Amino acid sequence: MNSQEALKIQTFLRGKLGNTGIALRPRADDISEDSAEVTLDGEFLGVIFKDREDGEVCYHLQWTIIEEDLD
């Protein structure tokens, strides 16, 4: 996704989650540029994927929480 899209999503997430430490950055291994990493205060949190279907665009946030992080 381009930098303008990433900034819009970053602003949305910061507002909805009430945390200015949320940031989006391009993924080095994403040749198609359809995703970005989500970080919180510099720590990896998840991935945003851009989805185009039937002429519409939406974004999916994949946030994996492993059990050991819960302890």
N, C-alpha and C positions, 0 to 999 in steps of 0.2 A: 504494500500500500504506500501511497505517496506521503510525504511529510505533512501535507495539509490534512489528509484523512487521519493520520496518527495523532495530530494535535487535537482534532475535534474529539476523537475517542478518549484521549487522555483527559481532556477538559471534562467530558461527560463522566468518566469514572471517578475523577477527583471530586466532582460535585455530588454524585450519587453516594459515594462511599465516605465522603467527608475527610479525605486525606490528600494533602498536597504532595506527599512523598511518592505518589504513583507516577510512573513514567513509562512511555513506550519507546522502543528502539528497534531498528530493523534487525531481522535475523540474518546472520552471516550466510547460512546455508539455504536461504529461500531465494532461489533463482527467479521464480515467478513473481516475487514481491507481493504475495497475497497474505502475508502474516507479519506479526511483530511481537517481540517479547514484551511482557508486562513485568515491571519491577516495582518493588516497594522499598524505598530508601536504599536503592542499589542492589537489593537481593531479588533474585529471580522468583517470580510469582506464578507466571503462566504464559499462555500464548493466545493472541487474538488472531482469528482466521477470518478473512474476507470471503463471503459467499455470494455469488451472482447466480440468480435463478429467476427465470421468467421475466427478465428485464428489471428486476429489483435487486438491491444490494443489502445485505445484512452482515453482521459481525458476530462471531461466536467466541466466547471466552472459555478457554480450557484451563482449568486450575486444578492441578492434581495435589492432593494432600496425602502424604504417606503417613502411615500409622506412627512411626517413630517421632515424627514432628509433633504429635499430640501429647507426648509425655513431657 
